[in-house]
């Protein structure tokens, strides 16, 4: 069966209005796809600049829900509670983890870390895009518990540059820097588990953020994506 050839006759006012209404309904459905909440994971080794990138993303996407990781480690001079981390008493955080309040948790260098479940669920329920900053091991756990999820691996342009950044932070002792550097070498082997890899080159933060924004904007326009499901475990 062949479709009918379009008529060459001019449209009546009624036909024109019907086509306008029908087309607007289609466009509305496309807009709904564009605004459906998505979950993004930003990860990478220590020292690659995740915090700096996240601060820029917060300005670019102010309506998104940014999930703050909780930790039992001491707060540093340049950090703010509720911004960089939720700094909690170790026993309190341990109880919360055991109560199932965290979607992902781990002991890193002797300190507890955890990604809280509630803000993720609240963000999705409110129709917000959710952005989570987490370490590489935590990203693997979250990827197994959130579906679909878009994961971005952030790294420096060279190991020499990464080592320089770890030293310049002046937040760790030499033995801690050596441990983090070794872990970073191992984490690079897991970059292939992520959807995207972005290089945060020295003095090129704006370019890095632009790359990540292109990824986010492209993913937000991807059609036929299922609603995000979060594991109850």
FIFI-990857 format. One line per 10 residues: their letters; for each residue x, y, z of N, C-alpha, C, O, CB. Coordinates in steps of 0.001 Angstrom, whole numbers. Atoms other than C-alpha are relative to their C-alpha. Glycine has a CB too. Example, Ala and Ser with C-alpha at 12.3 -4.5 7.8 and 13.67 -1.06 7.14 Angstrom:
// FIFI-990857
as	890,-1190,0,12300,-4500,7800,900,1200,0,1936,1181,665,-992,27,1246 | -820,-1190,-60,13670,-1060,7140,-770,1090,730,-261,2198,899,414,462,-1415
***
This chain:
// FIFI-990857
xxxxxxxxxx	851,-1192,0,0,0,0,887,1243,0,1826,1354,789,-963,5,1233 | -772,-1236,73,1347,3398,-962,-755,1109,699,-1986,1133,710,296,385,-1461 | 633,-1129,-674,714,6554,996,-550,962,-1033,-67,1037,-2163,994,717,934 | 620,-953,910,-1475,9200,-534,945,1166,-254,1676,1601,636,-1341,505,567 | -806,-1163,343,246,12025,-2367,-555,1233,710,-1771,1395,810,31,217,-1534 | 480,-1219,-638,103,15354,-521,-856,815,-964,-566,907,-2157,1179,840,504 | 885,-822,823,-2681,17568,-1770,663,1338,-300,1353,1913,542,-1359,216,702 | -520,-1311,376,-1724,20700,-3669,-979,1116,327,-691,2295,121,330,25,-1476 | 1016,-1002,-324,-4886,22427,-2502,418,765,1253,1011,182,2162,-1391,-666,203 | -341,-774,-1197,-4426,25252,7,-749,-521,1224,-1854,-1052,1105,-317,1488,-217
xxxxxxxxxx	618,466,-1238,-5191,24418,3634,-1137,915,407,-1073,2135,257,1035,-86,1121 | 1058,-798,-603,-8423,25506,5159,475,427,1381,1439,-129,1908,-1349,-796,80 | -373,-447,-1345,-8242,27359,8467,-108,-1140,1005,714,-1254,1915,-885,1173,441 | 188,1125,-918,-9548,24256,10225,1129,-1021,-146,1650,-1520,851,-1360,-675,-252 | -1083,955,241,-6958,21971,8590,1326,528,541,2112,-212,1133,125,-301,-1501 | -1239,-606,-498,-4165,24392,9415,86,-93,1520,1134,-427,2073,94,1466,-441 | 6,45,-1459,-5204,24555,13065,202,-1419,515,883,-1631,1519,-1306,569,540 | -175,1400,-398,-5422,20762,13286,1463,-420,-111,1989,-1105,766,-880,-918,-867 | -1409,348,183,-1895,20415,11902,882,690,1040,1836,99,1545,460,376,-1411 | -756,-710,-1022,-583,23071,14277,-121,-691,1353,874,-894,2049,-476,1446,104
xxxxxxxxxx	228,658,-1290,-2149,21366,17281,694,-1357,52,1308,-1711,1058,-1505,-170,258 | -611,1325,52,-945,17928,16187,1525,103,100,2163,-667,818,-404,-727,-1298 | -1448,-192,-42,2599,19180,15602,481,461,1363,1532,23,1832,421,999,-1047 | -387,-481,-1325,2701,21007,18937,-14,-1123,1027,810,-1146,1941,-927,1124,447 | 31,1142,-923,1719,17812,20737,1256,-860,-168,1809,-1360,811,-1272,-857,-236 | -1232,761,253,4647,16027,19074,1212,710,610,2072,76,1221,210,-200,-1519 | -1120,-767,-548,7034,18817,20056,0,-62,1521,1058,-135,2145,-64,1462,-470 | 100,90,-1458,5734,18695,23634,562,-1329,504,1217,-1387,1544,-1463,161,450 | -542,1309,-397,6566,14983,23772,1525,-7,-103,2202,-611,729,-597,-1125,-881 | -1453,-85,134,10082,15731,22516,614,808,1142,1691,476,1638,374,627,-1347
xxxxxxxxxx	-494,-790,-1127,10498,18389,25197,-10,-817,1284,869,-663,2132,-842,1266,178 | 69,861,-1184,9430,15846,27804,1190,-946,43,1736,-1223,1111,-1314,-801,15 | -1184,865,74,12204,13541,26601,1238,785,414,2086,274,1145,178,-576,-1432 | -1161,-842,-274,14706,16406,26824,134,316,1483,1246,507,1975,-92,1289,-794 | -31,-393,-1403,13737,17173,30435,-53,-1184,958,-9,-982,2172,-1141,925,288 | 45,1171,-872,13547,13593,31763,1279,-72,830,2370,87,283,-186,-1298,-828 | -1187,-15,-862,15903,13300,34763,1010,-1083,-349,641,-2215,-663,-412,-153,1438 | -1097,915,279,19278,11659,34194,1012,61,1150,1064,1038,1896,680,348,-1358 | -1024,62,-1044,22106,10604,36512,1380,-25,-655,1645,-841,-1538,-203,-1251,913 | -1366,-85,518,25720,11563,35782,992,-247,1139,830,268,2245,258,1388,-663
xxxxxxxxxx	-1070,262,-960,28796,10264,37591,1284,643,-508,1698,410,-1643,195,-1532,224 | -1297,-595,306,32004,12312,37628,1035,-662,899,932,-594,2124,-16,1559,199 | -973,752,-782,35002,10264,38708,1398,184,-575,1587,828,-1607,-371,-1488,38 | -1387,-88,438,38757,9956,38388,930,-55,1189,471,49,2326,237,1279,-800 | -976,81,-1090,41949,9659,40446,64,1283,822,-408,2334,387,1373,-313,-558 | -231,-1181,-828,42830,12029,43281,901,980,-742,1873,583,-1385,629,-393,1360 | -855,-1025,576,44248,15327,42061,-292,382,-1432,406,1229,-1988,1371,-434,83 | 254,-336,1409,42681,15441,38593,-852,1254,-158,-996,1764,-1270,-683,-1163,-696 | 774,-1236,84,40483,18442,39456,-1500,-187,15,-2226,633,-547,369,723,-1221 | 1445,263,-13,37054,16932,40114,-772,1115,695,-1842,1511,233,-289,-1332,687
xxxxxxxxxx	708,-1049,-733,36112,19607,42656,-120,1279,-819,-1179,1906,-844,710,294,1313 | 26,-1218,818,37043,22489,40350,-999,-135,-1144,-1732,804,-1453,1402,306,-557 | 955,244,1084,35065,20944,37501,-1426,46,531,-2312,625,-98,275,-1360,-675 | 1345,49,-567,32080,20332,39754,-516,1397,328,-1693,1686,114,-13,-870,1255 | 409,-1371,-305,32019,23964,40902,-473,720,-1260,-1450,1467,-1219,1159,774,649 | 406,-626,1262,31820,25091,37275,-1312,-587,-509,-2144,137,-1058,1096,-173,-1058 | 1251,627,430,29068,22577,36513,-1180,518,817,-2288,646,297,96,-1527,122 | 1075,-526,-840,27047,23917,39437,-481,1352,-503,-1657,1691,-364,466,119,1449 | 395,-1281,585,27073,27315,37768,-725,-198,-1326,-1652,543,-1654,1225,892,-202 | 603,250,1314,26172,25869,34374,-1356,-681,108,-2241,-445,-715,929,-851,-847
xxxxxxxxxx	1259,740,-185,23390,23598,35687,-489,192,1437,-456,-745,2234,191,-1526,-319 | 381,-294,-1391,22068,25292,38845,-1214,-776,490,-1394,-927,1698,-272,1462,147 | 1206,716,-424,18815,23307,38862,241,-1488,216,-657,-2194,674,-1093,185,-1023 | -309,1418,-202,20558,19912,38961,184,-283,1489,435,623,2284,1273,-405,-791 | -225,420,-1391,20837,17941,42197,1424,-546,112,1779,-1520,-551,-1057,-1081,452 | -1385,418,-186,24449,17611,43337,98,-770,1312,-132,-218,2388,969,1228,-7 | -29,876,-1168,24917,14702,45716,1355,123,689,2398,-91,72,-282,-1475,-402 | -1226,-196,-770,27469,15365,48455,330,-1283,760,-499,-1792,1515,-143,1199,981 | -462,1204,-690,29456,12363,49706,262,298,1474,718,1387,1823,1275,-553,-670 | -310,-121,-1430,29740,11817,53461,1326,-690,292,1678,-1675,-355,-1137,-611,871
xxxxxxxxxx	-1280,606,-364,33079,11046,55098,283,190,1484,-221,1114,2122,1139,601,-837 | -413,-105,-1398,34593,10442,58509,1364,665,143,1837,862,1262,30,-1377,641 | -1335,-593,-106,37932,12050,57643,-96,1443,474,-1132,2083,293,736,-69,-1353 | 8,-1385,-482,38893,15400,59203,-152,993,-1157,316,748,-2269,1290,297,780 | 183,-1036,1011,37910,18529,57315,1318,751,-201,2061,984,752,-1137,981,410 | -1206,-760,317,40715,20416,55547,-294,1493,36,-1453,1908,23,552,-404,-1379 | 156,-1449,-150,41317,24157,55779,-802,623,-1136,-1533,1590,-919,1358,660,79 | 654,-611,1161,39991,24848,52277,-1361,-619,-300,-1937,-356,-1356,890,-124,-1218 | 1256,715,251,36856,22702,52630,-1139,547,856,-925,1140,1914,179,-1497,270 | 1207,-412,-714,33282,23439,53700,-925,-1199,159,-1142,-1974,-773,-721,1155,-746
xxxxxxxxxx	954,1079,-257,30865,21033,55325,-1247,201,-855,-1783,1306,-938,-375,-58,1504 | 1189,-69,833,27978,20232,53007,267,462,-1413,-634,444,-2252,-986,898,621 | -373,-439,1346,29849,21548,49969,956,-1010,-627,651,-1621,-1651,647,1409,39 | -970,971,516,32924,19403,49450,-350,-1409,471,-299,-2364,-305,1430,371,446 | 453,1264,-587,31766,16612,51779,-929,318,1159,-966,1448,1647,1208,-879,475 | 667,-56,-1287,29419,15981,54662,961,-649,1000,1177,-1860,961,-1418,-727,-30 | -992,514,-946,31939,15616,57490,-717,-465,1263,-1265,344,2011,1072,1085,338 | 759,597,-1083,30473,13241,60064,907,-752,959,2007,-1176,605,-1063,-929,-551 | -681,847,-966,31568,11488,63221,37,-1431,-529,-940,-1904,-1110,-700,63,1384 | -170,1335,565,32885,8040,62324,-1086,-967,473,-1641,-1717,-330,1370,-546,365
xxxxxxxxxx	1015,921,-517,30483,6168,64603,-1374,313,-580,-2139,-598,-898,-51,64,1530 | 1294,-384,581,27501,8158,63305,-94,-457,-1452,-1115,-1002,-1873,-203,1528,89 | 9,401,1404,28461,7525,59691,-93,-1518,-122,-794,-2031,-994,1259,518,-720 | 47,1462,35,29020,3834,60395,-1411,-503,258,-1872,-1435,-401,967,-594,1029 | 1389,401,-296,25527,3551,61916,-913,271,-1195,-1777,-544,-1518,-527,750,1245 | 823,-334,1162,23985,5297,58910,237,-982,-1142,-701,-1385,-1829,292,1429,-466 | -326,969,1053,25800,2968,56520,-652,-1344,297,-1237,-1968,-588,1530,-168,-136 | 588,1282,-394,24665,-99,58461,-1518,23,-89,-2148,-1021,-257,426,-363,1415 | 1458,-137,98,21095,1252,58386,-480,54,-1445,-1682,145,-1691,-457,1248,733 | 378,12,1411,21162,1238,54569,-271,1358,-595,-935,1461,-1626,-1190,-831,-178
xxxxxxxxxx	268,-1351,488,21136,5014,54128,924,411,-1150,765,1483,-1735,138,987,1136 | -972,-341,1040,24000,4898,51622,-51,-1013,-1134,-68,-2224,-910,1418,68,585 | 46,866,1177,23878,3539,48096,1359,-633,-254,1447,-1729,-807,-455,790,-1234 | -1369,498,177,27661,3099,48070,832,499,1160,698,1651,1573,612,458,-1367 | -878,-401,-1100,30228,3147,50857,1281,-820,-51,1318,-1911,-620,-708,-176,1370 | -1280,703,18,33851,2178,51404,919,609,1053,705,1727,1521,656,65,-1409 | -1053,-474,-885,36843,2500,53697,1204,333,-877,1809,-552,-1481,362,-1070,1104 | -1088,-459,867,39473,4574,51892,1091,630,856,860,1638,1523,-519,1015,-1061 | -1131,-500,-782,42872,5114,53511,-355,155,1480,121,1074,2148,475,1337,-562 | 360,-11,-1409,41319,4378,56902,-1181,882,352,-1566,946,1520,1155,425,788
xxxxxxxxxx	1165,-858,-230,38385,6802,56507,-1214,-548,-737,-1096,-1090,-1836,290,1448,-450 | 1235,457,628,34765,5946,55763,-517,1053,-972,-437,2252,-706,-1066,-319,1064 | 636,-861,990,33083,7400,52676,-1311,-655,-417,-1425,-1881,-436,933,241,-1237 | 1254,573,463,29527,6999,51461,-814,982,-822,-834,2180,-537,-812,-476,1171 | 896,-810,836,27146,8277,48781,-1424,-214,499,-1950,-1320,378,130,-377,-1528 | 1332,165,-576,23751,8928,50415,-1061,-314,-1047,-1032,208,-2162,-389,1244,751 | 1059,437,901,20709,7327,48845,-1093,1064,-173,-1576,1295,-1281,-613,-1292,517 | 1172,-881,10,18061,9915,49771,74,1136,-1020,-881,1316,-1775,-188,584,1359 | -18,-1112,965,19242,12942,47726,-104,-451,-1450,-612,291,-2291,1261,802,174 | 136,518,1364,19473,10772,44608,-1467,-246,-311,-1972,170,-1354,816,-1303,-183
xxxxxxxxxx	1419,309,203,15909,9534,45011,-840,1270,-11,-1757,1401,-822,-504,-953,1092 | 754,-1252,-49,14622,12993,45945,191,807,-1277,-763,1372,-1811,424,829,1212 | -259,-740,1227,16301,14591,42957,-775,-560,-1175,-1398,191,-1926,1474,-9,-311 | 724,638,1107,14836,12083,40512,-1500,210,143,-2190,470,-843,317,-1504,-58 | 1432,-185,-234,11392,12367,42122,-441,1422,-330,-1583,1647,-729,-346,-328,1451 | 302,-1403,295,11557,16150,41665,273,366,-1453,130,1525,-1844,807,902,906 | -277,-259,1405,12503,15778,38001,1335,671,-249,1536,1278,-1301,-1076,837,-570 | -1314,-634,144,16077,16983,38567,1020,-981,-572,971,-2181,-302,490,537,1357 | -1159,792,385,19174,15744,36818,907,-116,1225,1039,834,1997,759,643,-1221 | -819,265,-1180,21516,14214,39395,1459,-156,-424,1766,-901,-1354,-496,-1271,749
xxxxxxxxxx	-1432,81,289,25298,14681,39367,729,-428,1270,580,189,2325,552,1367,-529 | -682,579,-1155,27505,12600,41672,1502,-15,-250,1963,-533,-1267,-519,-1432,289 | -1463,106,46,31230,13046,42301,418,-1123,935,51,-1131,2110,692,1355,401 | -362,1165,-804,32778,9810,43516,1323,-568,-510,1720,-296,-1643,-1122,-1082,-45 | -1256,593,454,36042,7858,43390,-272,-1129,-988,-1422,-1505,-1215,817,-521,1197 | 148,972,1088,36685,5223,40731,-668,-1284,473,-1531,-1827,-217,1360,-323,-607 | 617,1213,-532,35789,2241,42899,-1475,223,291,-2309,-637,7,721,-457,1266 | 1393,-320,-288,32603,3947,44049,-828,134,-1260,-2007,-220,-1273,-86,1270,801 | 714,-140,1272,31671,4733,40453,-449,-1354,-523,-1547,-1485,-1063,883,698,-1040 | 359,1342,460,31715,1027,39629,-1200,-533,767,-2085,-1164,188,1189,-958,152
xxxxxxxxxx	1131,449,-812,29354,303,42519,-1280,718,-402,-2324,85,-557,284,226,1487 | 1188,-769,370,26957,3107,41575,-517,-403,-1373,-1726,-455,-1596,305,1493,22 | 409,416,1341,26944,2005,37946,-790,-1300,40,-1661,-1527,-800,1220,-160,-903 | 720,1271,-126,25732,-1409,39076,-1340,163,704,-2173,-743,675,849,-1007,751 | 1222,-200,-775,22956,120,41196,-930,1061,-572,-2064,1200,-113,354,366,1397 | 824,-1023,650,21666,2955,38981,-40,-296,-1488,1002,-474,-2118,553,1439,269 | 136,343,1417,20291,2264,35514,-1139,806,-630,-2271,746,-149,-253,-1523,-173 | -1318,-218,598,20756,4046,33209,774,1085,745,189,1877,1483,-142,378,-1477 | -856,-1021,-581,23689,6182,34339,1070,350,-1026,1522,-511,-1780,637,-484,1348 | -1052,-443,919,26212,8237,32369,1245,291,826,1211,1136,1720,-446,1268,-826
xxxxxxxxxx	-1218,-126,-806,29769,7965,33713,1114,689,-784,1352,392,-1954,470,-1381,475 | -1076,-788,609,32634,10370,32998,1271,-177,824,1281,78,2028,-390,1511,-99 | -1299,197,-649,36262,9563,33819,874,1210,-298,1178,1500,-1455,687,-1321,-487 | -832,-1197,137,38369,12669,34435,1444,-343,369,1690,-1003,1378,-539,1159,897 | -1407,265,-287,42165,12506,34278,865,1168,-453,436,2011,-1240,456,-1296,-683 | -969,-998,449,45224,14704,33888,603,-443,-1330,395,-1574,-1768,1113,213,1066 | -560,332,1313,47136,14830,30608,1235,-886,87,1658,-1461,-915,345,1264,-744 | -1174,856,-172,50132,12972,32070,140,-350,1475,-398,345,2336,1292,698,-529 | -238,380,-1390,51232,11166,35224,918,1006,688,805,1224,1894,606,-1407,75 | -862,-1031,-570,53912,13810,35731,-827,1171,507,-579,1693,1594,1021,483,-1037
xxxxxxxxxx	870,-1103,-407,51222,16497,35846,-846,-394,1198,-1054,417,2100,-900,432,-1161 | 806,461,-1130,49083,14419,38196,829,-11,1285,351,401,2342,-568,-1406,-282 | -870,30,-1182,52018,13907,40568,265,1418,505,305,1658,1711,1336,-710,-325 | -217,-1403,-393,52679,17652,40544,-1201,536,763,-1041,1214,1778,272,879,-1238 | 1210,-497,-664,49070,18385,41492,-153,-596,1398,-529,104,2338,-1239,-322,-843 | 95,635,-1312,49110,15876,44336,961,651,990,623,829,2160,292,-1503,-109 | -980,-662,-865,52235,17541,45729,-407,1428,322,-246,1882,1455,1372,-7,-655 | 324,-1416,-173,50980,21093,45236,-1213,230,891,-1424,1349,1358,-240,634,-1341 | 1175,-183,-851,47787,20466,47225,389,284,1449,-357,935,2180,-891,-1233,-64 | -487,-209,-1372,49838,20467,50460,-997,-463,1058,-1138,160,2110,316,1466,217
xxxxxxxxxx	974,532,-954,47184,18376,52180,395,-1371,533,-210,-1857,1489,-1364,-84,-648 | -380,1357,-387,48955,15023,52504,1490,-94,298,2295,680,-221,-376,-991,-1100 | -1400,305,-267,52190,13669,53909,585,-756,-1192,-164,-1316,-1991,149,-829,1308 | -632,670,1150,54744,12221,51436,-449,-1437,-195,-647,-1876,-1328,1489,25,156 | 421,1394,149,53709,8643,52194,-1436,-106,-508,-1775,-1037,-1238,134,-734,1331 | 1377,-9,490,50050,9509,51588,-38,361,-1485,-827,-199,-2246,-857,992,813 | -81,-370,1416,50947,11175,48283,437,-1194,-835,-111,-1447,-1908,975,1178,-203 | -483,1183,722,52857,8069,47225,-1109,-1034,-147,-1241,-1671,-1193,1206,-621,725 | 1098,965,45,49851,5907,48091,-1066,428,-1006,-1566,-391,-1777,-625,-164,1392 | 1008,-499,940,47435,8111,46160,498,-98,-1444,-269,-400,-2359,-368,1459,334
xxxxxxxxxx	-566,68,1350,49786,8203,43179,-37,-1436,-524,-348,-1668,-1692,1452,536,-9 | 60,1403,394,50003,4411,43122,-1428,-409,-333,-1672,-1122,-1306,560,-893,1111 | 1411,304,262,46222,4159,43349,-440,595,-1328,-1182,-37,-2081,-891,531,1137 | 357,-653,1265,45884,6629,40464,479,-820,-1190,-234,-948,-2186,596,1416,-65 | -524,843,1086,48083,4414,38286,-905,-1203,-231,-1163,-1588,-1371,1436,-473,320 | 879,1162,106,45820,1462,39036,-1374,395,-539,-1985,-347,-1307,-146,-682,1364 | 1333,-431,432,42633,3465,38475,-53,297,-1493,-1109,161,-2112,-428,1231,780 | -28,-253,1443,43718,4414,34960,-368,-1245,-797,-900,-1145,-1903,1381,495,-423 | 347,1249,681,43286,750,34042,-1507,-198,-101,-1974,-1016,-894,622,-1180,725 | 1455,171,-25,39556,1130,34767,-730,1060,-826,-1960,1095,-852,-498,41,1432
xxxxxxxxxx	633,-1063,798,38949,4104,32478,-934,-571,-1060,-1939,51,-1403,1067,869,-669 | 833,615,1029,37510,1742,29873,-1364,-433,481,-2220,-783,-332,696,-1167,-564 | 1305,357,-546,34612,967,32219,-984,1165,-78,-2178,993,167,146,-460,1443 | 830,-1206,13,33300,4513,31790,-520,290,-1406,-4,-223,-2399,796,1205,527 | 581,-371,1296,31156,6014,29034,866,1022,-733,965,1002,-1960,-1413,559,193 | -802,-1068,602,33446,8993,28463,1288,202,802,1331,-44,2008,-811,1324,-70 | -1252,-408,-637,37027,10053,29210,281,1450,-393,230,1802,-1571,1190,-943,-416 | -297,-1415,242,37899,13752,29566,1344,330,646,1596,-31,1796,-1138,926,565 | -1312,-393,-514,41415,15166,29973,-73,1423,545,-404,2363,-177,1085,-108,-1107 | -34,-1316,-632,41689,18046,32424,1440,499,-3,2187,297,955,-574,-53,1456
xxxxxxxxxx	-1379,-456,158,44878,19653,31172,275,1226,867,-639,1976,1209,291,318,-1473 | -405,-1115,-853,46810,22184,33238,-408,1332,-615,-192,1574,-1803,1512,-29,237 | 387,-1360,405,45421,25737,33044,-1042,15,-1118,-1164,1010,-1833,1226,770,-448 | 1020,56,1047,42608,24608,30719,-1342,-472,563,-2051,-1262,-61,453,-930,-1134 | 1233,420,-659,39702,24219,33131,-1231,317,-841,-2143,-504,-942,-119,669,1359 | 1168,-384,799,37273,26109,30885,-220,-975,-1151,-1359,-1326,-1458,168,1425,-544 | 107,958,1099,38021,23739,28002,-509,-1347,506,-1315,-2003,-154,1359,-175,-696 | 449,1261,-594,37540,20728,30278,-1492,44,292,-2230,-885,-36,781,-302,1286 | 1418,-140,-337,34198,21999,31526,-849,39,-1266,-1941,-528,-1297,-235,1272,839 | 735,-49,1270,33100,22741,27960,-164,-1400,-582,-1224,-1731,-1113,724,913,-1011
xxxxxxxxxx	93,1383,484,33885,19136,26991,-1074,-772,763,-1874,-1495,169,1360,-712,137 | 978,725,-819,31826,17800,29883,-1409,523,-248,-2364,-254,-250,351,119,1492 | 1324,-555,291,28952,20169,29137,-539,-536,-1320,-1738,-784,-1447,56,1532,-40 | 449,578,1273,28833,18876,25572,-488,-1435,207,-1471,-1858,-401,1143,33,-1045 | 435,1364,-304,28600,15342,26935,-1372,16,655,-2272,-717,244,1019,-707,913 | 1269,-68,-722,25800,16259,29327,-1130,425,-924,-2192,-197,-934,106,968,1178 | 1054,-502,885,23839,18242,26742,-381,-1025,-1061,-1553,-1136,-1422,446,1295,-671 | 294,1049,983,24135,15424,24200,-831,-1107,625,-1798,-1576,25,1299,-580,-577 | 729,1079,-669,22947,12819,26697,-1425,423,357,-2339,-401,343,746,-439,1262 | 1337,-472,-357,19996,14972,27725,-937,15,-1199,-2156,61,-1034,80,1389,605
xxxxxxxxxx	823,-5,1207,18792,14955,24124,-119,-1383,-635,-698,-1536,-1711,572,972,-1005 | 103,1370,504,19115,11214,23655,-1419,-512,231,-1943,-418,1341,1044,-932,691 | 1386,450,-111,15682,9706,22939,-48,-1493,302,957,-2201,238,-779,311,-1293 | 262,1420,-281,14163,6343,23853,825,-526,1164,1249,-1682,1161,282,-835,-1233 | -705,437,-1203,15921,6239,27224,-1011,-379,1085,-1990,341,1282,957,1112,510 | 928,397,-1066,14194,4356,30079,126,920,1203,1136,1606,1364,254,-1452,424 | -72,-762,-1238,13367,6053,33362,1077,-589,908,1314,-1797,908,-1369,12,715 | -1087,444,-867,16174,5884,35902,-541,-865,1132,-1518,-505,1789,767,1206,569 | 345,903,-1093,15924,2986,38345,1182,-74,968,2332,-211,550,-374,-1421,-538 | -1029,65,-1034,17836,2940,41645,-232,-1235,852,-1339,-1462,1340,-2,1280,876
xxx	113,1237,-773,18533,-327,43447,-418,292,1438,2,1293,2018,1329,-766,-18 | 430,-142,-1389,16871,-753,46838,978,-660,964,816,-549,2180,-1387,-598,184 | -976,695,-852,19828,-2785,48133,1088,948,489,1990,531,1216,635,-1170,-760
***
